[in-house]
Amino acid sequence: ICLESGIRTGRYTSPHLVSLRERIKIDGVDISETAFAEHASEVRKAAESLVSDGALDVTPTFFEQITAIGLLAFRSAEIELVILETGLGGRYDATTAAKAELAAVTRIDLDHQQYLGNSISEIAAEKAAIIRPDSRVILMHQTREAEQVLIGQCREAGVEPVWATTDVQTTLAGTPGYPIYCHDFRTEKDFYPNIESGLPGSHQAENASVAIGIAEQLQELGFKITHFDICIGLETAVHPGRLEFDRGILLDGAHNIGGARALAQFLKDFADGPVTLVFGAMRDKDVAPVLDVLAPLASTVILTEPSNERSMPAAELRTLLPESVRPETVTVTRSVEDALSTARAGKERHLVVVTGSLHLVGAVKRILEENRREI
């Protein structure tokens, strides 16, 4: 939406799929190698100096340094608006250093429990900490326990939250290889009909509602965002690695129960044939509930492990499969390359779904890109 309106925009997200530079975008384009190197050198020197002077006890973390690189890049590029995605929770997240004037909280689900807590209310409290007394806040309706925490934080900060609209009508169209979700959004300020969402999946309607809420707040802050900008922005939005089709393969980084349910609903809506599931996960994730949702939807399950020290061994993943999955339908592979070739062998009619980890999705995207270059 911001790019469509011509606002000079910086975007900071994590993790990346293929290149670290994906995390820092200026006007929708990855930061250049030269600019990244220059700002990284500046951040490294500052970090080393702060440690040597005793201002810091330890060297800033990788995420903290990348955040600093992003903020320096945005300042250097004279960005008008910066969109920052928190990396982990909110309370101690490096992105809070920017003191955002506008905060938005999307759906809260169980994730990163070892850091954020083992209940929705505990996780909500960590995420709600981004809400500050001098900020505008956009919230979406969600579970009662999460809402109570968010409302409580708003009350404590003296902030009246803006609620994303729930007046949304959705229709489905298209084919398995070209799904279309069409939404009508009605807010207190405007009506946005017939939006063919650029992001597939019925769950994206609530994310789009939050985006509309942010855009309308930006209008109040003086940004020249038109009704047309909002409509076109929603229709042209892309999110690599999330319900993304690439050469007939569906890539989705679902790694928690919420993501798994969204992917499962998408498959129920659009998969019209057998599904081959290529699955890999990180050791620090609660994998069993994700497999409980996704594995029964597949006629073939291929387990693998990305080349990452945090990867859960494929053999261990096998022990977490639900009992309803027949052993003869499961294959354990040692590499992502083997998993991909196994998934494609003799399964022309199958929809290959790669999921369980964004690290796995990134590895598959690199393989597909290398194959493209060879062709």
C-alpha positions in Angstrom: 0.0 0.0 0.0 2.8 2.4 0.9 4.7 1.7 -2.3 1.6 2.2 -4.3 1.1 5.6 -2.7 4.6 6.7 -3.6 5.8 6.9 0.1 9.5 6.3 0.4 9.3 3.2 2.5 11.8 1.0 4.4 10.9 -2.6 5.5 12.7 -4.7 8.0 11.6 -8.4 8.4 13.0 -11.7 9.5 14.1 -14.4 8.8 15.4 -14.3 5.3 14.9 -17.1 2.8 17.9 -17.0 0.5 19.9 -13.8 1.1 20.5 -11.9 4.3 19.9 -8.7 2.4 16.2 -9.6 2.0 15.6 -8.5 5.6 16.3 -4.8 4.7 14.3 -3.4 1.8 14.2 0.1 0.5 11.2 0.9 -1.7 10.6 -2.8 -2.1 14.1 -3.7 -3.2 16.8 -5.5 -1.2 19.5 -3.3 0.2 22.5 -3.4 -2.1 25.6 -5.4 -1.3 27.7 -2.2 -1.1 25.3 -0.4 1.2 24.9 -3.4 3.4 28.7 -3.8 3.7 29.2 -0.1 4.6 26.5 -0.1 7.3 27.6 -3.4 8.7 31.2 -2.1 9.1 29.9 1.0 10.9 27.8 -1.2 13.3 30.6 -3.6 13.9 33.0 -0.8 14.8 30.5 0.8 17.1 29.8 -2.5 18.8 33.5 -3.2 19.4 34.0 0.3 20.7 31.1 0.1 23.1 32.4 -3.2 24.5 36.0 -2.0 24.8 34.9 1.2 26.5 32.8 -0.8 29.0 29.5 0.7 27.9 28.4 -2.8 27.0 29.3 -6.0 28.8 28.9 -8.2 25.7 28.9 -7.8 21.9 25.3 -7.1 20.6 23.6 -10.2 19.1 23.3 -11.0 15.4 19.7 -9.7 15.3 20.6 -6.5 17.2 23.4 -5.8 14.8 21.2 -6.5 11.7 18.5 -4.2 13.2 21.1 -1.4 13.6 22.2 -1.9 10.0 18.7 -1.6 8.8 18.0 1.6 10.8 21.2 3.1 9.5 20.3 2.2 5.9 16.9 3.8 6.3 18.3 7.0 7.7 20.9 7.1 4.9 18.2 6.6 2.2 16.0 9.4 3.8 13.1 7.0 4.2 9.7 8.6 5.0 8.2 5.6 6.7 9.8 2.5 8.2 7.9 -0.8 8.8 9.6 -3.0 11.4 8.6 -6.6 12.2 9.6 -7.6 15.7 11.9 -10.6 15.7 10.9 -12.3 18.9 8.0 -11.1 21.1 8.2 -7.4 21.8 9.3 -6.6 25.3 13.1 -6.9 24.7 13.0 -6.9 20.9 15.8 -4.9 19.2 13.2 -3.2 17.0 11.8 -1.3 20.0 14.8 0.9 19.9 13.1 2.8 17.1 10.3 3.9 19.4 7.6 3.3 16.8 4.8 5.9 16.7 2.3 3.3 15.4 2.1 -0.3 16.7 0.0 -3.2 15.2 -0.5 -6.7 16.7 -1.6 -9.5 14.5 -2.9 -13.0 15.6 -1.1 -14.4 18.6 -0.5 -18.1 18.7 1.8 -20.5 20.5 5.3 -20.0 19.2 8.8 -19.5 20.7 7.5 -20.9 24.0 11.0 -21.4 25.4 11.4 -17.6 25.3 7.9 -16.1 25.5 6.0 -18.4 27.8 3.9 -21.5 27.6 0.4 -19.9 27.4 -1.3 -17.5 25.0 -1.6 -14.9 27.8 2.1 -15.1 28.6 3.0 -14.7 24.9 0.5 -11.9 24.5 2.1 -10.0 27.4 5.5 -10.1 25.7 4.0 -9.0 22.4 1.8 -6.3 24.0 4.9 -4.6 25.5 5.4 -2.8 22.1 2.4 -0.7 23.1 3.7 2.6 24.5 1.9 5.7 25.9 2.8 7.9 22.9 1.8 5.4 20.2 -1.2 4.7 18.1 -2.3 1.0 18.3 -4.1 -1.2 15.8 -5.4 -4.5 17.1 -7.3 -7.4 15.6 -9.9 -9.4 17.5 -8.6 -12.8 18.7 -8.9 -15.2 21.6 -10.3 -13.8 24.8 -7.2 -14.4 26.8 -5.0 -12.6 24.2 -7.5 -9.7 23.9 -7.6 -9.2 27.7 -3.9 -8.8 27.9 -3.7 -6.4 24.9 -6.6 -4.3 26.2 -4.9 -4.2 29.7 -1.7 -3.0 28.2 -3.5 -0.3 26.2 -5.3 0.8 29.4 -2.0 1.0 31.3 -0.4 3.0 28.5 -3.4 5.3 28.3 -4.0 4.4 24.6 -7.3 3.8 23.0 -6.8 1.0 20.5 -8.1 1.0 16.9 -9.7 -2.4 16.1 -9.3 -3.8 12.6 -12.6 -4.5 10.9 -14.3 -7.8 11.2 -16.9 -6.9 8.6 -15.3 -9.0 5.8 -17.0 -11.1 3.2 -14.8 -13.7 1.4 -15.4 -15.8 -1.7 -13.2 -18.4 -3.3 -12.4 -18.8 -7.0 -9.6 -20.0 -9.2 -7.8 -23.4 -9.6 -5.3 -25.3 -7.4 -2.4 -23.7 -9.3 -4.1 -20.3 -9.4 -6.2 -19.8 -6.3 -8.2 -16.5 -5.9 -9.5 -15.1 -2.6 -11.9 -12.2 -3.2 -12.7 -10.0 -0.1 -15.0 -7.1 0.7 -13.8 -5.0 3.6 -16.0 -2.4 5.4 -14.5 -0.1 7.9 -15.9 2.9 9.8 -14.3 5.1 7.2 -14.6 3.4 3.9 -15.6 0.3 1.9 -13.2 -1.7 -0.2 -15.1 -4.1 -2.4 -14.0 -7.0 -4.7 -10.3 -7.1 -3.5 -8.6 -10.0 -5.2 -6.0 -10.6 -2.5 -2.4 -11.0 -3.6 -1.8 -13.2 -0.6 -3.6 -16.5 -0.9 -5.3 -18.2 2.1 -8.5 -17.3 3.9 -6.5 -16.3 7.0 -5.0 -13.4 5.1 -8.3 -11.6 5.3 -7.6 -10.7 8.9 -4.0 -9.6 8.1 -5.4 -7.4 5.3 -7.8 -5.9 7.8 -4.9 -4.9 10.1 -3.1 -3.5 7.0 -6.1 -1.4 6.1 -6.3 -0.2 9.8 -2.7 0.9 9.6 -3.2 2.6 6.3 -6.2 4.6 7.6 -4.2 5.7 10.6 -1.4 6.8 8.3 -3.9 8.9 6.4 -4.8 10.6 9.7 -1.0 11.2 10.2 -0.8 13.1 6.9 0.4 10.4 4.5 -1.2 10.8 1.1 -2.7 7.3 0.8 -5.8 7.1 -1.4 -8.6 4.5 -1.4 -7.2 3.3 -4.7 -3.7 2.8 -3.2 -5.2 0.6 -0.5 -7.1 -1.6 -3.0 -4.2 -2.0 -5.4 -1.7 -2.5 -2.5 -3.7 -5.4 -1.2 -4.1 -7.0 -4.6 -0.3 -6.7 -5.5 1.1 -7.8 -2.1 3.5 -10.7 -2.1 5.0 -12.7 0.7 7.7 -15.2 -0.5 7.7 -18.5 1.2 4.1 -18.3 2.4 1.6 -20.2 0.2 3.9 -19.4 -2.7 3.7 -21.5 -5.9 7.1 -22.0 -7.6 7.3 -24.3 -10.6 4.3 -26.4 -9.4 5.6 -26.7 -5.8 3.7 -25.0 -2.9 6.1 -23.4 -0.5 4.8 -22.5 3.0 6.9 -21.8 6.1 4.3 -23.0 8.6 6.2 -23.9 11.7 3.5 -23.5 14.5 0.0 -24.7 15.0 -1.6 -21.5 13.6 0.4 -21.7 10.4 -0.3 -25.4 10.1 -4.1 -24.8 10.3 -3.9 -22.0 7.8 -2.0 -24.3 5.3 -4.4 -27.2 6.0 -7.4 -25.0 5.2 -5.8 -23.8 2.0 -5.2 -27.4 0.9 -8.8 -28.3 1.7 -9.9 -25.3 -0.4 -7.8 -25.9 -3.5 -5.9 -29.3 -3.6 -7.8 -31.4 -6.0 -5.4 -34.4 -6.1 -2.9 -36.3 -4.0 -0.5 -34.3 -1.8 3.2 -35.1 -1.3 4.4 -33.4 1.9 8.1 -32.5 2.2 8.6 -31.6 5.9 11.5 -30.3 7.9 11.6 -28.5 11.2 13.9 -26.8 13.7 14.6 -28.5 17.0 13.2 -25.6 19.1 9.7 -25.9 17.6 6.7 -27.8 19.0 6.6 -30.1 15.9 4.2 -32.8 16.9 1.0 -30.7 16.8 2.0 -29.3 13.3 2.5 -32.9 12.0 -0.8 -33.9 13.6 -2.6 -31.3 11.4 -0.6 -31.6 8.1 0.6 -35.2 7.8 -2.9 -36.9 7.6 -3.6 -34.7 4.5 -0.8 -36.2 2.5 -0.7 -39.5 0.6 3.1 -39.4 0.8 5.3 -37.8 3.6 9.0 -37.1 3.0 11.0 -36.0 6.0 14.2 -34.1 5.7 16.5 -31.8 7.5 17.9 -28.4 6.3 21.6 -27.8 6.6 21.3 -25.9 9.9 22.6 -26.7 13.3 19.1 -26.2 14.8 17.5 -28.7 12.4 15.7 -31.6 13.9 17.0 -34.9 12.5 14.6 -36.4 10.0 14.6 -39.8 11.8 13.4 -38.0 15.0 10.7 -36.3 13.0 9.4 -39.7 12.1 8.8 -40.6 15.7 6.5 -37.6 16.0 4.2 -38.5 13.1 0.6 -39.3 14.2 -0.4 -43.0 14.3 -2.9 -42.5 11.4 0.0 -42.1 9.0 0.9 -45.4 7.4 4.7 -46.3 7.7 4.9 -47.3 4.0 3.9 -43.8 3.0 6.8 -42.2 4.8 10.4 -41.7 3.5 13.3 -40.3 5.5 16.0 -38.4 3.6 19.3 -36.9 4.6 19.3 -33.8 2.5 16.8 -31.3 1.0 18.1 -32.2 -2.5 17.2 -35.8 -1.9 13.8 -34.9 -0.5 13.0 -32.7 -3.5 14.1 -35.3 -6.1 12.1 -38.1 -4.2 9.0 -35.9 -4.1 9.1 -35.3 -7.8 9.9 -38.9 -8.9 6.9 -40.6 -10.5 4.4 -38.2 -8.9 3.4 -36.0 -11.7 -0.2 -35.6 -10.5 0.8 -34.9 -6.9 0.9 -31.4 -5.4 4.3 -31.2 -3.7 4.0 -29.1 -0.5 7.2 -28.0 1.2 6.6 -26.9 4.8 7.6 -27.0 8.5 10.3 -24.4 8.5 11.3 -21.2 6.6 14.8 -22.5 6.6 13.6 -25.5 4.6 11.6 -23.2 2.3 14.7 -21.1 1.7 16.8 -24.2 0.9 14.3 -25.3 -1.7 14.1 -21.9 -3.2 17.9 -21.9 -3.6 17.8 -25.3 -5.3 15.0 -24.1 -7.7 16.9 -21.0 -8.5 20.1 -23.0 -9.3 18.0 -25.3 -11.6 16.6 -22.2 -13.4 20.1 -20.9 -14.0 21.2 -24.3 -15.4 18.2 -24.3 -17.8 
